[in-house]
Amino acid sequence: MANWCVYKVVRTFPHYYKARLVITEVPPEENITEELLQRAGYSFESSVPWVNHGVAPFEEMFPAEMLEQVRSGSAMVECITYKELQALLRGDMFAIINQRLSRIIYEEEE
């Protein structure tokens, strides 16, 4: 399973990348695209869609320090699973709520 990330290019000197959304548990044969995310209801930037934004496999895009920030939760980035993304595409909000509650309950039991 792979992880994908929507990122913003911050155009300062030097340029750096800021994670905006992480999609986890993506099957290796699947690609996450801007069109797929737009159909699921995601939009980045208000006036010009996807300006300064892109989507790429997570481990290929970011330096190790950014990976650690996202994994530890200190980067404050929304994370969704591939199953949740598929549920959004189907318009099945109940499936998303159910999956997130299951994760919360499972984490509390550990």
Backbone as CSV, one residue per row, in Angstrom:
resi,resn,N_x,N_y,N_z,CA_x,CA_y,CA_z,C_x,C_y,C_z
1,MET,0.839,-1.178,0.000,0.000,0.000,0.000,0.889,1.247,0.000
2,ALA,0.439,2.238,-0.711,1.203,3.481,-0.821,0.447,4.619,-0.151
3,ASN,1.146,5.678,0.102,0.547,6.907,0.621,0.769,8.010,-0.411
4,TRP,-0.256,8.808,-0.630,-0.178,9.925,-1.570,-0.411,11.216,-0.807
5,CYS,0.037,12.310,-1.385,-0.077,13.584,-0.702,-0.431,14.700,-1.676
6,VAL,-1.369,15.547,-1.257,-1.612,16.810,-1.957,-0.694,17.814,-1.269
7,TYR,0.088,18.529,-2.048,1.052,19.455,-1.485,0.910,20.834,-2.120
8,LYS,1.361,21.820,-1.395,1.404,23.189,-1.902,2.869,23.590,-2.013
9,VAL,3.218,24.207,-3.130,4.565,24.738,-3.302,4.551,26.166,-2.776
10,VAL,5.325,26.424,-1.740,5.433,27.771,-1.191,6.602,28.436,-1.903
11,ARG,6.289,29.468,-2.643,7.267,30.097,-3.529,8.050,31.205,-2.826
12,THR,8.915,30.767,-1.949,9.879,31.671,-1.324,11.246,31.172,-1.749
13,PHE,12.282,31.792,-1.282,13.611,31.264,-1.582,14.216,30.734,-0.309
14,PRO,14.552,29.486,-0.213,14.291,28.449,-1.213,12.833,27.974,-1.155
15,HIS,12.347,27.407,-2.278,10.993,26.847,-2.308,10.900,25.727,-1.284
16,TYR,9.713,25.561,-0.738,9.482,24.386,0.098,8.059,23.903,-0.137
17,TYR,7.796,22.677,0.306,6.509,22.044,0.100,5.776,21.931,1.428
18,LYS,4.468,22.123,1.367,3.631,21.999,2.555,2.538,20.986,2.248
19,ALA,2.441,19.958,3.076,1.410,18.933,2.872,0.048,19.518,3.204
20,ARG,-0.948,19.235,2.371,-2.320,19.702,2.599,-3.283,18.561,2.889
21,LEU,-3.032,17.382,2.303,-3.901,16.219,2.485,-3.067,14.975,2.245
22,VAL,-3.215,13.972,3.093,-2.520,12.698,2.915,-3.571,11.614,2.727
23,ILE,-3.396,10.807,1.679,-4.285,9.684,1.412,-3.471,8.422,1.682
24,THR,-3.908,7.628,2.656,-3.164,6.434,3.051,-3.811,5.178,2.475
25,GLU,-3.071,4.089,2.520,-3.557,2.766,2.126,-4.043,2.716,0.677
26,VAL,-3.330,3.402,-0.206,-3.683,3.400,-1.628,-3.074,2.154,-2.265
27,PRO,-3.897,1.315,-2.919,-3.354,0.129,-3.585,-2.300,0.527,-4.628
28,PRO,-1.279,-0.305,-4.808,-0.179,0.045,-5.719,-0.612,0.292,-7.160
29,GLU,-1.702,-0.334,-7.585,-2.135,-0.168,-8.980,-2.969,1.101,-9.192
30,GLU,-3.283,1.818,-8.123,-4.112,3.023,-8.215,-3.254,4.287,-8.232
31,ASN,-3.729,5.298,-8.939,-3.105,6.616,-8.940,-4.114,7.635,-8.427
32,ILE,-3.660,8.548,-7.612,-4.516,9.624,-7.127,-4.273,10.821,-8.046
33,THR,-5.341,11.369,-8.600,-5.214,12.497,-9.514,-6.002,13.696,-8.995
34,GLU,-5.692,14.859,-9.550,-6.440,16.067,-9.191,-7.916,15.895,-9.521
35,GLU,-8.215,15.306,-10.673,-9.607,15.106,-11.083,-10.351,14.200,-10.102
36,LEU,-9.711,13.138,-9.668,-10.327,12.221,-8.711,-10.657,12.948,-7.400
37,LEU,-9.722,13.752,-6.919,-9.945,14.494,-5.672,-11.037,15.546,-5.838
38,GLN,-11.093,16.189,-7.000,-12.154,17.175,-7.238,-13.521,16.503,-7.265
39,ARG,-13.616,15.324,-7.869,-14.891,14.601,-7.889,-15.316,14.175,-6.493
40,ALA,-14.323,13.988,-5.593,-14.622,13.623,-4.211,-14.948,14.844,-3.358
41,GLY,-14.837,16.042,-3.937,-15.218,17.252,-3.222,-14.073,18.071,-2.674
42,TYR,-12.840,17.691,-2.972,-11.695,18.456,-2.484,-11.344,19.569,-3.462
43,SER,-11.066,20.738,-2.926,-10.648,21.882,-3.723,-9.568,22.612,-2.940
44,PHE,-8.509,22.984,-3.607,-7.420,23.682,-2.943,-7.239,25.032,-3.612
45,GLU,-7.222,26.085,-2.809,-7.210,27.488,-3.224,-8.625,27.874,-3.651
46,SER,-8.954,29.117,-3.507,-10.332,29.532,-3.746,-10.585,30.053,-5.159
47,SER,-9.718,30.870,-5.700,-10.035,31.486,-6.996,-9.557,30.662,-8.183
48,VAL,-8.395,30.064,-8.101,-7.859,29.261,-9.199,-7.590,27.853,-8.667
49,PRO,-8.404,26.882,-9.070,-8.218,25.525,-8.550,-6.819,24.982,-8.835
50,TRP,-6.213,24.410,-7.829,-4.932,23.704,-7.909,-3.739,24.597,-8.225
51,VAL,-3.883,25.931,-8.117,-2.727,26.795,-8.340,-1.699,26.493,-7.241
52,ASN,-0.472,26.305,-7.627,0.629,25.990,-6.710,0.437,24.683,-5.951
53,HIS,-0.445,23.812,-6.414,-0.699,22.537,-5.750,-0.437,21.378,-6.710
54,GLY,-0.127,20.255,-6.140,0.056,19.040,-6.915,-0.276,17.840,-6.059
55,VAL,-0.223,16.668,-6.663,-0.464,15.424,-5.932,0.584,14.419,-6.399
56,ALA,1.172,13.713,-5.435,2.257,12.781,-5.758,2.352,11.720,-4.669
57,PRO,3.017,10.601,-4.999,3.275,9.612,-3.948,4.041,10.272,-2.800
58,PHE,3.609,10.023,-1.600,4.103,10.728,-0.417,5.608,10.590,-0.211
59,GLU,6.116,9.375,-0.218,7.517,9.147,0.085,8.446,9.727,-0.975
60,GLU,7.964,9.888,-2.215,8.795,10.444,-3.285,8.881,11.964,-3.241
61,MET,7.888,12.606,-2.618,7.766,14.052,-2.742,8.474,14.832,-1.657
62,PHE,8.472,14.324,-0.453,8.880,15.141,0.684,10.183,14.676,1.303
63,PRO,10.937,15.627,1.866,12.139,15.240,2.606,11.768,14.492,3.881
64,ALA,12.715,13.790,4.443,12.472,12.943,5.615,11.863,13.719,6.781
65,GLU,12.287,14.960,6.996,11.742,15.728,8.129,10.250,15.997,7.968
66,MET,9.794,16.225,6.728,8.368,16.451,6.492,7.586,15.160,6.705
67,LEU,8.131,14.046,6.262,7.482,12.755,6.483,7.275,12.522,7.978
68,GLU,8.300,12.803,8.764,8.206,12.585,10.209,7.177,13.513,10.843
69,GLN,7.104,14.765,10.397,6.124,15.712,10.934,4.701,15.229,10.672
70,VAL,4.441,14.745,9.469,3.099,14.274,9.120,2.774,13.002,9.902
71,ARG,3.720,12.076,9.964,3.467,10.818,10.668,3.250,11.021,12.166
72,SER,3.945,11.988,12.744,3.807,12.225,14.183,2.584,13.060,14.528
73,GLY,1.990,13.698,13.522,0.811,14.516,13.770,1.124,15.974,14.018
74,SER,2.406,16.355,14.051,2.757,17.740,14.343,2.538,18.671,13.157
75,ALA,2.351,18.115,11.948,2.147,18.953,10.764,0.691,19.384,10.599
76,MET,-0.229,18.805,11.392,-1.647,19.159,11.336,-2.205,19.046,9.916
77,VAL,-2.083,17.887,9.338,-2.535,17.616,7.972,-3.700,16.642,8.033
78,GLU,-4.723,16.911,7.232,-5.843,15.972,7.162,-5.367,14.681,6.505
79,CYS,-5.706,13.559,7.105,-5.372,12.248,6.553,-6.661,11.468,6.336
80,ILE,-6.784,10.879,5.165,-7.914,10.000,4.873,-7.370,8.712,4.267
81,THR,-8.143,7.656,4.372,-7.743,6.401,3.743,-8.304,6.360,2.317
82,TYR,-7.765,5.447,1.543,-8.258,5.272,0.174,-9.723,4.834,0.194
83,LYS,-10.099,3.996,1.169,-11.496,3.567,1.282,-12.413,4.761,1.555
84,GLU,-11.956,5.689,2.389,-12.755,6.885,2.660,-12.894,7.738,1.405
85,LEU,-11.826,7.831,0.624,-11.895,8.579,-0.635,-12.903,7.939,-1.584
86,GLN,-12.888,6.620,-1.669,-13.850,5.915,-2.516,-15.279,6.144,-2.033
87,ALA,-15.488,6.168,-0.717,-16.819,6.431,-0.168,-17.275,7.852,-0.512
88,LEU,-16.353,8.803,-0.470,-16.695,10.177,-0.868,-17.127,10.225,-2.329
89,LEU,-16.440,9.478,-3.175,-16.793,9.440,-4.597,-18.185,8.846,-4.809
90,ARG,-18.562,7.895,-3.962,-19.900,7.299,-4.056,-20.946,8.148,-3.346
91,GLY,-20.486,9.136,-2.552,-21.422,9.950,-1.786,-21.920,9.238,-0.547
92,ASP,-21.157,8.262,-0.061,-21.559,7.437,1.070,-20.932,7.948,2.364
93,MET,-21.519,8.993,2.936,-20.985,9.586,4.152,-21.091,8.624,5.340
94,PHE,-22.105,7.767,5.354,-22.259,6.811,6.441,-21.049,5.886,6.521
95,ALA,-20.546,5.443,5.376,-19.381,4.556,5.354,-18.156,5.251,5.927
96,ILE,-18.000,6.529,5.646,-16.852,7.281,6.160,-16.939,7.423,7.670
97,ILE,-18.100,7.818,8.155,-18.290,7.984,9.603,-18.061,6.656,10.317
98,ASN,-18.600,5.582,9.776,-18.448,4.264,10.371,-16.982,3.851,10.427
99,GLN,-16.234,4.078,9.344,-14.832,3.692,9.313,-14.008,4.512,10.306
100,ARG,-14.265,5.820,10.382,-13.515,6.662,11.320,-13.830,6.309,12.762
101,LEU,-15.092,6.020,13.083,-15.447,5.611,14.442,-14.780,4.282,14.794
102,SER,-14.731,3.364,13.847,-14.077,2.080,14.085,-12.603,2.280,14.412
103,ARG,-11.935,3.196,13.695,-10.531,3.480,13.973,-10.345,4.063,15.368
104,ILE,-11.224,4.988,15.765,-11.129,5.625,17.078,-11.328,4.587,18.178
105,ILE,-12.324,3.734,18.021,-12.589,2.698,19.026,-11.420,1.738,19.113
106,TYR,-10.892,1.337,17.958,-9.768,0.406,17.921,-8.545,1.017,18.603
107,GLU,-8.252,2.296,18.354,-7.112,2.963,18.975,-7.265,3.062,20.484
108,GLU,-8.502,3.258,20.965,-8.728,3.362,22.409,-8.543,2.010,23.103
109,GLU,-8.796,0.928,22.389,-8.660,-0.404,22.989,-7.207,-0.813,23.144
110,GLU,-6.313,-0.240,22.368,-4.894,-0.625,22.442,-4.214,-0.135,23.672
